[in-house]
């Protein structure tokens, strides 16, 4: 009996293992085909190995289910499994942002990017620096599964949508395929008069993201390839770019653009107002990340070679949905690589003489912790559209924007340029372009300063500390990108900068010059004294903020009162000579010390050489 039970157990176990292996093989095949919804259903039925947990997380991630994705990834995060790559860590961080867990997401993303991230502070900074504040409203569309990708077409808009029941479902998300539609938006934000574009444009595949030439006679759009091709270890249907011509009020001559490919995707077209340059996103080989933004030049209906916009725009991650504003040629695009709030965020960058300005996140009034993309702006108003899955599925949003009263931040630390020590009590002053002081602060023990500035302005920043050479730097605030500027002020002490300047044990900083000699009971400046004082004058002209004490000392011959008067006269004589050579009197302090500060205290038994040591002029830097 025992042997029969054991045999039966073996048979059942074998059947279970065989069934699980078959189910795993099927799930993996679906996963490789990007049939994530069906693959997830099978993965959930299998024993949860780390590999399955990661793939299940991917299935959730690629369908925007961020809470489920983060839960699945987190089960593997602390196992030290080599399967948990940086790519998976990135998706974990993004799914945590999407689940409103920004602190944990910041710590993970910060490790990946090797920088300290604080999304809460970043949002606060953006509030001061973004050019516009956005009032965003969801459009009532009537779609069964969401809309996205708005384009302007005359007084109408075009967009991508799932609007018809269909048995032909997209395996990625289990929804019908996308088609292109047009309609109009009412003042109340309702989408009316919706019409599907003709079958010359729409097929059984996905069509999306239409853009039109300035005369409205050429349409560019994205379409999924009908066939799947092997790309690496997967069979995928790439996205390609098409164009068509409006003839006799019909879209005709549908044409695949020549730089499209069966082994990489090109999508999300936008065109400049001159119709001479087409921008798009692509994962073609040779880029900086998974998707980069490119352009091609159009010359007499001939398309040039794709040109990558470069690393200022493109990151190691997704950079997509370019849109070139007809107002000022500002590039708006979506990225998950530049610092954002989570998921895809919308950024702007301005054209420069060479390249692009640093991309600027458009802020929390427009972006969310989920995917925000496909931004366009009306050329005649401050209104426009974007797409977002902030409510759980892709939808179109109408926005109105108002100019923001912006302030940019400049901050930093003051240090000694040689020792790198922090310099408390340094006065840091911010000046405008005309060098008019705007604000100042005396730094504390941390040496930190911080000022608010406005965009498109030139500033000067000065660090001033007694016994140090004032340091001035200039900077400009641009209109995008750089809204928080860190400037380290490094200043040098006089005794480090000049060989004749020495800090002595008494704590004072002396200018070591040849001694000034006076005739007995005299105070007139002799030629030898002039040579010495000329060295001081040149030094003070070199450093216009330097202030000096002139201290005259006598020996012990004669009485104390007489020596005080004598030393005062000698100090005053040196003082007047220096002033007569162009140094302001406010920078000098003349003091006669008489015999009160003897270097050699020999009473009345001093030798002539000891008297000479006591009879001196000293030059001490006081500022």
C-alpha positions as CSV (number, residue, x, y, z in Angstrom):
1,X,0.0,0.0,0.0
2,X,2.8,2.4,0.9
3,X,4.5,1.8,-2.5
4,X,1.2,2.5,-4.3
5,X,0.8,5.9,-2.4
6,X,4.4,6.8,-3.1
7,X,4.0,6.0,-6.8
8,X,0.7,8.0,-7.0
9,X,2.4,11.0,-5.3
10,X,5.3,10.8,-7.8
11,X,2.9,10.8,-10.7
12,X,0.9,13.8,-9.4
13,X,4.1,15.7,-8.6
14,X,5.4,15.0,-12.1
15,X,2.2,16.2,-13.7
16,X,2.2,19.4,-11.6
17,X,5.8,20.2,-12.5
18,X,5.1,19.4,-16.2
19,X,2.1,21.7,-16.1
20,X,4.0,24.5,-14.4
21,X,6.9,24.2,-16.9
22,X,4.4,24.4,-19.7
23,X,2.7,27.4,-18.2
24,X,6.0,29.1,-17.6
25,X,7.1,28.5,-21.1
26,X,3.8,30.0,-22.4
27,X,4.1,33.0,-20.1
28,X,7.6,33.7,-21.1
29,X,6.6,33.5,-24.8
30,X,3.8,35.9,-24.2
31,X,6.2,38.2,-22.3
32,X,8.7,38.2,-25.2
33,X,5.9,39.1,-27.5
34,X,5.0,42.0,-25.2
35,X,1.6,40.4,-24.4
36,X,1.9,41.7,-20.9
37,X,-1.7,41.3,-19.7
38,X,-1.9,37.6,-20.6
39,X,1.6,36.9,-19.4
40,X,0.8,38.5,-16.0
41,X,-2.2,36.2,-15.6
42,X,0.0,33.1,-16.0
43,X,2.9,34.4,-13.9
44,X,0.6,34.9,-11.0
45,X,-0.3,31.2,-11.1
46,X,3.3,30.1,-10.9
47,X,5.7,29.7,-7.9
48,X,7.2,33.1,-7.3
49,X,10.9,32.9,-8.2
50,X,12.8,36.2,-8.4
51,X,12.8,36.0,-12.2
52,X,9.0,35.7,-12.2
53,X,8.6,38.5,-9.6
54,X,10.6,40.8,-11.9
55,X,8.8,39.8,-15.0
56,X,5.4,40.2,-13.3
57,X,6.6,43.7,-12.1
58,X,7.4,44.5,-15.8
59,X,4.0,43.4,-16.9
60,X,2.4,45.8,-14.4
61,X,5.0,48.6,-15.1
62,X,4.4,48.6,-18.9
63,X,0.6,48.9,-18.3
64,X,0.9,51.8,-15.9
65,X,0.0,49.8,-12.7
66,X,2.7,51.3,-10.6
67,X,1.6,50.2,-7.1
68,X,1.5,46.5,-8.2
69,X,4.8,47.0,-10.1
70,X,6.6,48.4,-7.1
71,X,5.3,45.7,-4.8
72,X,6.6,43.0,-7.1
73,X,10.0,44.6,-7.7
74,X,10.5,45.3,-3.9
75,X,10.2,41.6,-3.2
76,X,13.5,41.1,-5.1
77,X,15.2,44.4,-4.2
78,X,17.0,43.2,-1.1
79,X,17.9,39.7,-2.3
80,X,21.2,40.7,-4.0
81,X,20.1,38.7,-7.0
82,X,22.1,39.6,-10.1
83,X,18.7,39.6,-12.0
84,X,18.0,42.9,-10.1
85,X,19.9,45.1,-12.6
86,X,20.1,48.9,-12.7
87,X,17.4,48.8,-15.3
88,X,15.1,47.1,-12.9
89,X,16.1,49.5,-10.1
90,X,15.1,52.4,-12.4
91,X,11.7,50.9,-13.0
92,X,11.3,50.3,-9.3
93,X,12.1,54.0,-8.6
94,X,9.7,55.1,-11.2
95,X,6.9,52.8,-9.9
96,X,7.5,54.2,-6.4
97,X,7.2,57.8,-7.7
98,X,3.9,56.7,-9.4
99,X,2.8,55.2,-6.0
100,X,3.5,58.5,-4.2
101,X,6.5,57.1,-2.4
102,X,8.9,59.8,-3.5
103,X,11.4,59.5,-0.5
104,X,12.2,55.9,-1.2
105,X,12.2,56.5,-5.0
106,X,14.6,59.4,-4.5
107,X,17.1,57.2,-2.6
108,X,17.0,54.5,-5.3
109,X,17.2,57.0,-8.2
110,X,19.9,58.9,-6.5
111,X,22.1,55.9,-6.3
112,X,21.5,55.2,-10.0
113,X,22.4,58.8,-11.0
114,X,25.1,59.2,-8.3
115,X,23.5,62.4,-7.0
116,X,21.4,63.4,-4.1
117,X,17.7,63.8,-5.0
118,X,14.9,65.5,-3.1
119,X,11.7,65.6,-5.1
120,X,9.9,67.7,-2.4
121,X,12.6,70.4,-2.6
122,X,12.8,70.1,-6.3
123,X,9.1,70.9,-6.6
124,X,9.5,73.9,-4.4
125,X,12.4,75.2,-6.5
126,X,10.4,74.7,-9.7
127,X,7.5,76.8,-8.3
128,X,9.8,79.8,-8.2
129,X,11.5,79.1,-11.6
130,X,9.0,77.9,-14.1
131,X,7.9,80.5,-16.7
132,X,4.2,79.6,-16.4
133,X,1.6,78.3,-14.0
134,X,-0.9,75.9,-15.6
135,X,-4.6,75.4,-14.9
136,X,-5.3,71.9,-16.2
137,X,-8.7,70.4,-16.9
138,X,-9.6,67.0,-18.2
139,X,-11.6,66.9,-21.5
140,X,-14.9,65.0,-21.6
141,X,-14.3,62.8,-24.5
142,X,-16.6,59.8,-24.3
143,X,-13.8,57.3,-25.1
144,X,-14.0,53.7,-23.9
145,X,-10.3,53.6,-23.1
146,X,-8.7,57.0,-23.2
147,X,-7.3,59.4,-25.8
148,X,-3.9,61.0,-26.3
149,X,-1.6,62.7,-28.7
150,X,-3.4,65.9,-29.8
151,X,-2.5,67.8,-32.9
152,X,-3.8,71.1,-34.4
153,X,-5.7,70.8,-37.7
154,X,-7.3,74.1,-38.7
155,X,-9.9,74.9,-36.1
156,X,-10.1,71.2,-35.1
157,X,-7.8,68.9,-33.2
158,X,-6.7,65.4,-34.1
159,X,-6.0,62.7,-31.5
160,X,-5.5,59.0,-31.0
161,X,-8.3,57.0,-29.5
162,X,-10.0,53.6,-28.9
163,X,-13.6,54.3,-29.8
164,X,-15.0,51.3,-31.6
165,X,-15.6,47.8,-30.3
166,X,-13.2,45.4,-32.0
167,X,-12.3,41.7,-31.7
168,X,-8.8,42.7,-32.9
169,X,-7.1,43.4,-29.5
170,X,-3.6,44.7,-28.9
171,X,-1.7,42.1,-26.9
172,X,0.3,44.6,-24.9
173,X,-2.7,45.9,-22.9
174,X,-5.7,43.8,-24.2
175,X,-7.4,46.9,-25.7
176,X,-8.5,47.5,-29.3
177,X,-6.0,49.2,-31.6
178,X,-5.7,53.0,-31.8
179,X,-7.0,55.1,-34.7
180,X,-6.7,58.8,-35.5
181,X,-9.8,61.0,-35.0
182,X,-10.6,64.7,-35.3
183,X,-13.0,66.8,-33.3
184,X,-13.5,70.2,-31.7
185,X,-13.3,71.4,-28.1
186,X,-16.0,73.5,-26.7
187,X,-15.4,76.4,-24.2
188,X,-16.7,74.0,-21.5
189,X,-14.0,71.5,-22.4
190,X,-16.2,69.0,-24.2
191,X,-15.0,67.1,-27.2
192,X,-17.7,67.3,-30.0
193,X,-18.1,66.5,-33.6
194,X,-15.7,63.5,-33.4
195,X,-15.0,61.9,-36.8
196,X,-12.6,59.1,-37.6
197,X,-10.0,59.8,-40.2
198,X,-10.4,57.9,-43.5
199,X,-9.1,54.3,-44.1
200,X,-6.2,55.6,-46.1
201,X,-4.8,56.9,-42.8
202,X,-6.3,54.3,-40.3
203,X,-5.6,50.6,-40.7
204,X,-5.9,47.6,-38.5
205,X,-2.7,48.7,-36.8
206,X,-2.1,51.5,-34.3
207,X,-2.1,55.0,-35.8
208,X,-1.3,58.0,-33.5
209,X,0.3,61.4,-33.1
210,X,-0.7,63.3,-36.3
211,X,1.0,66.6,-37.2
212,X,0.3,68.8,-40.2
213,X,2.3,71.1,-42.4
214,X,1.6,74.8,-42.0
215,X,-0.7,74.8,-45.0
216,X,-2.6,71.8,-43.8
217,X,-1.9,69.8,-46.9
218,X,0.6,67.3,-45.6
219,X,0.0,65.0,-42.6
220,X,2.8,63.1,-40.7
221,X,1.8,60.3,-38.3
222,X,2.9,57.1,-36.6
223,X,1.8,53.7,-37.5
224,X,2.7,50.3,-36.1
225,X,4.3,47.8,-38.5
226,X,1.9,45.1,-39.6
227,X,4.6,42.4,-39.3
228,X,6.8,41.4,-36.4
229,X,10.5,41.3,-36.9
230,X,13.2,39.8,-34.7
231,X,15.0,42.4,-32.7
232,X,17.5,40.9,-30.3
233,X,15.7,38.0,-28.6
234,X,12.2,39.3,-29.3
235,X,9.8,39.5,-32.2
236,X,8.3,43.0,-32.2
237,X,6.3,45.2,-34.5
238,X,8.1,48.5,-34.7
239,X,6.5,51.9,-35.1
240,X,7.1,53.8,-38.3
241,X,6.5,57.3,-39.7
242,X,4.2,58.0,-42.6
243,X,3.1,61.0,-44.5
244,X,0.1,61.7,-46.8
245,X,-1.1,64.5,-49.1
246,X,-4.5,66.3,-49.0
247,X,-5.8,66.3,-52.6
248,X,-9.4,67.1,-53.6
249,X,-10.3,67.1,-49.9
250,X,-9.0,63.5,-49.5
251,X,-5.9,62.1,-47.9
252,X,-3.9,60.3,-50.6
253,X,-0.4,59.1,-51.5
254,X,0.3,57.6,-48.1
255,X,4.1,57.1,-48.0
256,X,6.4,55.4,-45.6
257,X,9.2,57.8,-44.6
258,X,12.6,56.5,-45.8
259,X,14.4,56.6,-42.5
260,X,11.8,54.3,-40.8
261,X,12.9,50.7,-40.1
262,X,11.7,47.2,-39.3
263,X,14.2,46.8,-36.5
264,X,13.7,50.1,-34.6
265,X,10.9,52.5,-34.1
266,X,10.4,56.1,-35.2
267,X,7.4,58.0,-33.9
268,X,5.9,61.2,-32.5
269,X,6.5,63.6,-35.4
270,X,6.5,67.4,-35.2
271,X,7.5,69.9,-37.8
272,X,8.7,73.5,-37.8
273,X,6.6,76.3,-39.3
274,X,8.8,76.5,-42.4
275,X,8.1,72.8,-43.1
276,X,11.8,72.2,-43.5
277,X,12.7,70.2,-40.4
278,X,10.8,67.2,-39.0
279,X,11.5,66.1,-35.4
280,X,10.7,62.7,-34.0
281,X,11.7,60.1,-31.4
282,X,13.4,56.9,-32.1
283,X,15.2,54.0,-30.5
284,X,17.5,53.6,-33.5
285,X,21.1,52.3,-32.7
286,X,23.7,54.9,-31.8
287,X,21.6,57.0,-29.5
288,X,22.1,58.0,-25.8
289,X,19.2,56.1,-24.3
290,X,16.2,53.8,-25.0
291,X,14.5,56.6,-27.0
292,X,16.1,59.8,-28.2
293,X,14.8,62.8,-30.1
294,X,16.1,63.3,-33.7
295,X,15.4,65.6,-36.6
296,X,15.7,65.3,-40.4
297,X,15.9,68.2,-42.8
298,X,13.4,68.3,-45.7
299,X,14.7,69.7,-49.0
300,X,12.3,69.5,-52.0
301,X,10.3,66.6,-50.5
302,X,13.6,64.7,-49.9
303,X,14.4,63.7,-46.3
304,X,18.0,63.9,-45.0
305,X,19.7,61.6,-42.5
306,X,18.5,61.6,-38.9
307,X,20.4,63.9,-36.6
308,X,20.5,63.2,-32.8
309,X,19.7,66.4,-30.7
310,X,22.6,65.4,-28.4
311,X,23.1,64.8,-24.7
312,X,21.7,68.1,-23.5
313,X,18.2,66.9,-24.6
314,X,18.7,63.1,-24.7
315,X,19.4,60.9,-21.6
316,X,20.0,57.2,-21.0
317,X,16.3,56.7,-20.7
318,X,13.2,57.7,-22.7
319,X,13.0,61.1,-24.4
320,X,10.0,61.3,-26.6
321,X,7.0,63.3,-27.9
322,X,8.8,66.4,-29.3
323,X,6.8,69.5,-30.1
324,X,8.3,72.6,-31.6
325,X,6.3,75.7,-30.6
326,X,5.3,78.0,-33.6
327,X,5.6,80.9,-31.2
328,X,9.3,81.0,-30.6
329,X,10.8,77.6,-31.7
330,X,10.8,76.4,-28.1
331,X,11.2,72.6,-28.0
332,X,8.8,70.8,-25.6
333,X,9.3,67.1,-25.0
334,X,8.7,64.3,-22.6
335,X,11.5,62.6,-20.6
336,X,12.0,60.1,-17.8
337,X,15.7,60.8,-17.7
338,X,15.9,64.4,-16.6
339,X,15.0,65.1,-13.0
340,X,11.2,65.0,-12.6
341,X,8.3,64.2,-10.4
342,X,8.0,60.6,-11.6
343,X,7.1,58.8,-14.8
344,X,7.3,60.9,-17.9
345,X,7.4,64.6,-17.3
346,X,7.2,67.5,-19.8
347,X,10.2,69.7,-20.3
348,X,11.1,72.8,-22.4
349,X,14.3,73.8,-24.1
350,X,15.1,76.9,-26.1
351,X,17.2,77.0,-29.3
352,X,20.6,78.5,-28.9
353,X,23.2,79.5,-31.5
354,X,24.7,76.1,-31.0
355,X,22.4,73.5,-29.7
356,X,19.8,73.7,-26.9
357,X,19.4,75.3,-23.5
358,X,19.3,73.0,-20.4
359,X,15.9,71.4,-20.3
360,X,13.5,72.9,-17.7
361,X,10.8,70.8,-16.0
362,X,7.5,72.6,-16.4
363,X,6.6,72.1,-12.8
364,X,4.0,70.5,-10.6
365,X,1.1,72.6,-11.9
366,X,1.4,70.6,-15.1
367,X,3.4,67.4,-14.3
368,X,2.4,64.6,-11.9
369,X,4.1,61.6,-10.5
370,X,2.7,59.5,-13.4
371,X,3.1,59.9,-17.2
372,X,2.5,63.4,-18.7
373,X,3.3,63.8,-22.3
374,X,2.3,65.0,-25.8
375,X,2.3,68.7,-25.0
376,X,1.2,71.3,-27.6
377,X,0.5,75.0,-27.4
378,X,-1.9,77.3,-29.4
379,X,0.1,79.8,-31.4
380,X,-2.3,82.6,-30.6
381,X,-3.3,82.0,-27.0
382,X,-1.8,80.7,-23.8
383,X,-3.9,77.6,-24.1
384,X,-3.0,74.1,-25.2
385,X,-3.3,70.4,-24.6
386,X,-1.4,67.6,-23.1
387,X,-2.0,63.9,-22.4
388,X,-1.6,62.1,-19.1
389,X,-2.5,58.9,-17.3
390,X,-2.8,60.7,-14.0
391,X,-6.4,59.4,-13.6
392,X,-5.5,55.8,-14.4
393,X,-5.7,55.8,-18.2
394,X,-4.5,58.1,-21.0
395,X,-6.7,61.2,-21.4
396,X,-6.5,64.6,-23.0
397,X,-6.2,67.6,-20.8
398,X,-6.8,71.3,-21.7
399,X,-4.6,73.8,-20.0
400,X,-4.6,77.6,-19.6
401,X,-1.3,79.1,-18.5
402,X,-0.3,82.4,-16.9
403,X,3.1,83.9,-16.5
404,X,4.8,83.0,-13.3
405,X,6.5,85.7,-11.1
406,X,9.7,83.8,-11.2
407,X,12.7,83.8,-8.9
408,X,15.8,81.8,-9.4
409,X,18.1,80.7,-6.5
410,X,21.8,81.3,-6.3
411,X,23.6,79.8,-3.3
412,X,27.0,78.5,-2.2
413,X,29.7,78.3,0.4
414,X,32.6,80.7,1.1
415,X,36.0,79.0,1.6
416,X,39.7,79.9,1.8
417,X,41.0,79.2,-1.7
418,X,44.2,77.6,-0.3
419,X,43.2,75.8,2.8
420,X,39.6,75.1,1.7
421,X,38.5,76.0,5.2
422,X,35.0,77.6,5.6
423,X,35.1,81.3,6.3
424,X,32.4,82.4,8.7
425,X,31.5,86.1,9.0
426,X,32.3,86.7,5.3
427,X,30.0,89.4,3.8
428,X,28.5,88.2,0.6
429,X,26.8,90.8,-1.5
430,X,24.7,90.5,-4.6
431,X,24.9,93.3,-7.2
432,X,22.8,93.9,-10.3
433,X,24.2,94.5,-13.8
434,X,25.0,98.1,-12.9
435,X,26.8,97.0,-9.8
436,X,24.1,98.4,-7.6
437,X,23.8,96.3,-4.4
438,X,20.6,94.2,-4.2
439,X,21.1,92.1,-1.1
440,X,23.8,91.0,1.3
441,X,24.4,88.5,4.1
442,X,27.1,87.8,6.6
443,X,27.5,84.0,6.5
444,X,27.4,81.9,9.6
445,X,29.6,79.1,10.8
446,X,28.5,76.9,7.8
447,X,29.8,79.6,5.4
448,X,26.5,79.3,3.4
449,X,24.8,82.1,1.5
450,X,21.6,82.1,-0.6
451,X,19.9,84.8,-2.7
452,X,16.8,85.0,-5.0
453,X,17.2,86.4,-8.5
454,X,15.0,86.9,-11.5
455,X,15.4,85.3,-15.0
456,X,17.2,86.8,-17.9
457,X,19.5,89.0,-15.8
458,X,23.2,89.6,-15.2
459,X,24.5,89.7,-11.6
460,X,27.8,90.1,-9.7
461,X,28.5,88.2,-6.5
462,X,31.2,89.4,-4.0
463,X,32.7,87.8,-1.0
464,X,34.5,90.2,1.4
465,X,36.2,89.3,4.7
466,X,38.7,91.4,6.6
467,X,42.3,90.4,5.8
468,X,41.2,88.7,2.6
469,X,41.2,89.9,-1.0
470,X,37.5,90.5,-2.1
471,X,36.4,88.0,-4.7
472,X,33.9,88.9,-7.4
473,X,32.2,86.5,-9.8
474,X,29.5,87.2,-12.5
475,X,26.7,85.0,-13.6
476,X,23.6,85.2,-15.8
477,X,20.2,83.7,-15.1
478,X,18.8,82.2,-18.3
479,X,15.1,81.7,-19.2
480,X,15.0,78.0,-18.7
481,X,16.9,75.1,-17.2
482,X,19.2,76.8,-14.6
483,X,16.8,77.8,-11.9
484,X,19.1,76.8,-9.0
485,X,22.7,77.9,-9.3
486,X,25.5,76.9,-7.0
487,X,28.5,79.2,-6.9
488,X,31.4,78.4,-4.5
489,X,33.1,81.6,-3.5
490,X,36.9,80.9,-2.9
491,X,38.8,83.9,-1.5
492,X,42.5,84.4,-0.8
493,X,44.1,86.0,2.3
494,X,46.6,88.8,1.8
495,X,49.3,86.9,3.5
496,X,48.9,84.0,1.1
497,X,48.8,86.3,-1.9
498,X,51.8,88.6,-1.1
499,X,55.2,87.7,0.1
500,X,55.6,90.9,2.1
501,X,52.4,90.3,4.0
502,X,52.8,88.1,7.1
503,X,50.5,87.0,9.9
504,X,52.5,87.0,13.1
505,X,52.1,85.2,16.5
506,X,50.3,88.2,18.0
507,X,47.5,87.6,15.5
508,X,48.0,90.8,13.5
509,X,48.8,90.8,9.7
510,X,51.8,93.0,9.0
511,X,53.1,94.5,5.7
512,X,56.8,94.0,6.1
513,X,58.6,97.0,4.7
514,X,62.0,98.6,5.2
515,X,61.9,100.8,8.3
516,X,61.3,104.5,7.9
517,X,64.0,106.7,9.4
518,X,63.5,110.2,10.8
519,X,66.1,112.7,11.9
520,X,66.2,113.4,15.6
521,X,63.1,115.2,16.8
522,X,61.9,115.4,13.1
523,X,59.0,114.0,11.2
524,X,59.5,115.1,7.7
525,X,59.5,112.3,5.0
526,X,63.0,111.7,3.6
527,X,63.7,110.1,0.2
528,X,64.4,106.8,1.8
529,X,61.0,106.9,3.6
530,X,59.3,107.8,0.3
531,X,60.7,104.7,-1.3
532,X,59.3,102.5,1.5
533,X,55.9,104.2,1.5
534,X,55.7,103.9,-2.3
535,X,55.7,100.1,-1.9
536,X,52.7,100.4,0.4
537,X,50.9,102.8,-1.9
538,X,51.3,100.4,-4.9
539,X,50.0,97.5,-2.7
540,X,46.9,99.5,-1.7
541,X,46.3,100.5,-5.3
542,X,46.5,96.8,-6.2
543,X,43.9,96.0,-3.5
544,X,41.4,98.9,-3.5
545,X,39.5,97.5,-0.4
546,X,42.6,97.1,1.8
547,X,42.7,99.3,4.9
548,X,45.9,99.9,6.8
549,X,46.9,101.2,10.2
550,X,50.1,103.3,10.3
551,X,51.7,102.9,13.7
552,X,54.6,105.1,14.7
553,X,56.8,104.1,17.7
554,X,59.7,105.9,19.5
555,X,62.5,104.8,21.7
556,X,62.6,105.7,25.4
557,X,64.7,108.8,25.1
558,X,62.7,112.0,26.1
559,X,59.6,111.8,28.3
560,X,56.5,109.8,27.5
561,X,54.3,112.8,26.5
562,X,56.9,114.2,24.2
563,X,57.3,110.8,22.5
564,X,53.5,110.4,22.0
565,X,53.4,113.8,20.2
566,X,56.5,113.0,18.2
567,X,55.1,109.6,17.1
568,X,51.8,111.1,16.2
569,X,53.5,113.7,14.0
570,X,55.5,111.0,12.3
571,X,52.5,108.8,11.7
572,X,50.6,111.8,10.4
573,X,53.5,112.7,8.0
574,X,53.4,109.2,6.5
575,X,49.6,109.4,6.4
576,X,49.6,112.7,4.4
577,X,52.3,111.4,2.0
578,X,50.2,108.3,1.2
579,X,47.0,110.4,0.7
580,X,48.9,112.8,-1.6
581,X,49.6,109.9,-3.8
582,X,46.0,108.9,-4.4
583,X,44.9,106.8,-1.5
584,X,41.7,107.8,0.2
585,X,42.0,108.9,3.8
586,X,39.2,106.5,4.8
587,X,41.5,103.6,4.1
588,X,44.2,104.7,6.5
589,X,44.4,105.0,10.3
590,X,47.5,106.9,11.7
591,X,48.4,106.2,15.4
592,X,51.3,107.4,17.4
593,X,52.2,105.0,20.1
594,X,55.2,106.8,21.6
595,X,57.2,104.4,23.7
596,X,54.2,102.3,24.9
597,X,54.9,99.3,22.7
598,X,58.7,98.7,23.0
599,X,60.1,95.6,21.2
600,X,63.2,95.8,23.5
601,X,62.4,96.8,27.0
602,X,65.8,98.0,28.1
603,X,64.6,100.9,30.2
604,X,67.2,103.7,30.2
605,X,70.2,101.4,29.6
606,X,69.5,100.7,25.9
607,X,72.2,100.5,23.4
608,X,72.0,102.5,20.1
609,X,71.0,99.4,18.2
610,X,68.3,98.6,20.8
611,X,66.9,102.2,20.5
612,X,66.9,101.7,16.7
613,X,64.7,98.5,17.0
614,X,62.2,100.4,19.2
615,X,62.1,103.4,16.9
616,X,60.0,102.1,14.0
617,X,56.9,102.4,11.8
618,X,54.6,99.4,11.5
619,X,51.9,98.8,8.8
620,X,49.1,96.5,9.9
621,X,46.2,95.4,7.6
622,X,43.0,96.0,9.4
623,X,40.6,95.1,6.5
